[in-house]
Amino acid sequence: MTVKDAISKKVKEELENRGITQYRLAKMAGVPKSTISMILANDGLKSIRLSSLIAICSALEIELKDFFNEKYFALSNIAADTLEK
């Protein structure tokens, strides 16, 4: 799993747990819906802007440190070759 995969899984989980749509999250976070769609699909996404991630966390009322303090981001779950780039 890459860091982008982990971010995608975490955002999907939060949307499902809260019953929020992609469109609603985009509006709440003030980011384009295409950004949310690309994060969730993890398709064509080369990188994620920190400012977008902060806005998403703020909309979900999650501290950034807590967003990354999840099972998905355990170093044992992240492919080592993705960390070296």
C-alpha positions as CSV (number, residue, x, y, z in Angstrom):
1,M,0.0,0.0,0.0
2,T,1.2,3.5,-0.8
3,V,0.6,6.6,1.3
4,K,-1.9,7.7,-1.4
5,D,-3.7,4.4,-1.0
6,A,-3.8,4.9,2.8
7,I,-5.2,8.5,2.4
8,S,-7.9,7.2,0.0
9,K,-8.9,4.5,2.4
10,K,-9.1,6.8,5.4
11,V,-11.2,9.4,3.5
12,K,-13.5,6.7,2.3
13,E,-13.9,5.3,5.8
14,E,-14.7,8.8,7.2
15,L,-17.3,9.5,4.5
16,E,-19.0,6.1,5.1
17,N,-18.9,6.5,8.9
18,R,-20.4,10.0,8.7
19,G,-22.8,9.4,5.7
20,I,-21.3,12.3,3.8
21,T,-21.2,12.4,0.0
22,Q,-18.2,13.4,-2.0
23,Y,-20.0,16.5,-3.1
24,R,-20.9,17.5,0.5
25,L,-17.3,17.0,1.7
26,A,-16.0,19.1,-1.2
27,K,-18.4,21.9,-0.3
28,M,-17.5,21.6,3.4
29,A,-13.8,21.6,2.7
30,G,-13.9,24.3,0.0
31,V,-12.0,22.1,-2.5
32,P,-13.1,21.0,-5.9
33,K,-15.2,17.8,-6.1
34,S,-12.7,16.5,-8.6
35,T,-10.0,16.6,-5.8
36,I,-12.2,14.4,-3.6
37,S,-13.0,12.1,-6.5
38,M,-9.4,11.7,-7.4
39,I,-8.4,11.0,-3.8
40,L,-11.2,8.4,-3.4
41,A,-10.5,6.8,-6.8
42,N,-6.7,7.1,-6.3
43,D,-6.7,7.5,-10.0
44,G,-4.4,9.8,-11.8
45,L,-3.5,11.4,-8.5
46,K,0.3,12.1,-8.5
47,S,0.2,14.0,-5.2
48,I,-2.2,15.5,-2.7
49,R,-1.7,19.1,-1.6
50,L,-1.2,19.5,2.1
51,S,-3.6,22.4,2.0
52,S,-6.3,20.2,0.5
53,L,-5.8,17.5,3.1
54,I,-5.9,20.1,5.9
55,A,-9.1,21.5,4.5
56,I,-10.6,18.0,4.3
57,C,-9.5,17.2,7.9
58,S,-11.0,20.5,9.1
59,A,-14.3,19.7,7.4
60,L,-14.4,16.3,9.0
61,E,-13.3,17.8,12.4
62,I,-10.3,15.7,12.5
63,E,-6.8,16.9,13.6
64,L,-4.2,16.2,10.9
65,K,-2.2,14.3,13.4
66,D,-5.2,12.1,14.2
67,F,-5.9,11.5,10.5
68,F,-2.4,10.0,10.1
69,N,-2.6,8.1,13.4
70,E,-4.5,5.2,11.9
71,K,-3.9,1.6,11.1
72,Y,-3.6,2.5,7.4
73,F,-0.5,4.6,8.0
74,A,1.5,2.1,10.1
75,L,4.9,1.8,8.5
76,S,4.3,-1.9,8.3
77,N,1.4,-1.2,6.0
78,I,3.2,1.2,3.7
79,A,5.4,-0.2,0.9
80,A,9.0,0.7,1.7
81,D,9.8,1.7,-1.9
82,T,7.1,4.4,-1.8
83,L,8.7,6.1,1.2
84,E,12.1,6.5,-0.5
85,K,10.8,8.7,-3.4
